[in-house]
Amino acid sequence: MPILELTDEQVIELVRQLPPERQRAALLALAAGAGERRAERMKYAETQLRALCAERGLDWNGMSEDQREAFIDDLIHEDRACGP
């Protein structure tokens, strides 16, 4: 089957031409795929966070939700030191 290349705008216009129930089905299919990829990204991010914690002598599993949030906040704000 040949591959048809369309711009984002063309795809959106094609979806808009569908009857409302088919538009909804298309959007739900796209959302389901995004949710699956989101779970993969979250798993990867958690693996990376665990490794960063270990590098700093911290235990991700032993941290409270507030401690985890503070750790991530420290990572985001490079002007502050990360630590317990």
C-alpha positions as CSV (number, residue, x, y, z in Angstrom):
1,M,0.0,0.0,0.0
2,P,1.5,3.4,-0.9
3,I,2.1,5.9,1.8
4,L,0.2,9.2,1.5
5,E,1.9,12.2,3.1
6,L,-0.3,14.9,4.3
7,T,0.3,18.1,6.3
8,D,-1.2,18.4,9.8
9,E,-3.7,20.9,8.4
10,Q,-4.8,18.5,5.7
11,V,-5.4,15.7,8.2
12,I,-7.4,18.0,10.4
13,E,-9.5,19.1,7.4
14,L,-10.2,15.5,6.4
15,V,-11.3,14.7,9.9
16,R,-13.6,17.7,9.9
17,Q,-15.3,16.3,6.8
18,L,-16.3,13.1,8.6
19,P,-19.7,12.8,10.2
20,P,-19.7,13.7,13.9
21,E,-19.7,10.1,15.1
22,R,-16.8,9.2,12.9
23,Q,-14.9,12.4,14.1
24,R,-15.4,11.2,17.6
25,A,-14.2,7.7,16.8
26,A,-11.1,9.1,15.2
27,L,-10.3,11.3,18.2
28,L,-10.8,8.5,20.6
29,A,-8.4,6.3,18.6
30,L,-5.8,9.0,18.6
31,A,-6.3,9.7,22.3
32,A,-5.9,5.9,23.1
33,G,-2.6,5.9,21.2
34,A,-1.4,9.0,23.1
35,G,-2.3,7.4,26.4
36,E,-0.2,4.3,25.6
37,R,2.8,6.4,24.7
38,R,2.3,8.5,27.8
39,A,2.6,5.4,30.0
40,E,5.8,4.5,28.2
41,R,7.2,8.0,28.8
42,M,6.2,8.0,32.4
43,K,7.9,4.6,32.9
44,Y,11.1,5.9,31.3
45,A,11.0,9.1,33.3
46,E,10.6,7.2,36.6
47,T,13.6,5.0,35.7
48,Q,15.6,8.1,35.1
49,L,14.5,9.7,38.3
50,R,15.4,6.5,40.3
51,A,18.9,6.6,38.7
52,L,19.3,10.3,39.6
53,C,18.3,9.6,43.2
54,A,20.7,6.8,43.4
55,E,23.5,9.0,42.1
56,R,22.7,11.4,45.0
57,G,22.4,8.7,47.6
58,L,18.6,9.0,47.8
59,D,16.0,6.2,47.7
60,W,13.1,7.0,45.4
61,N,11.0,4.2,47.0
62,G,11.6,5.6,50.5
63,M,10.7,9.2,49.6
64,S,7.3,10.6,50.3
65,E,5.3,12.3,47.6
66,D,6.4,15.7,48.9
67,Q,10.0,14.7,48.9
68,R,9.8,13.4,45.4
69,E,8.2,16.7,44.3
70,A,10.9,18.7,46.0
71,F,13.6,16.5,44.4
72,I,12.1,17.1,40.9
73,D,11.7,20.8,41.7
74,D,15.4,20.9,42.6
75,L,16.3,19.2,39.3
76,I,14.3,21.7,37.3
77,H,15.8,24.7,39.1
78,E,19.5,24.4,38.4
79,D,20.3,27.4,40.5
80,R,19.6,25.3,43.7
81,A,21.4,22.3,44.9
82,C,19.7,18.9,44.9
83,G,19.7,17.0,48.1
84,P,17.8,15.5,51.0
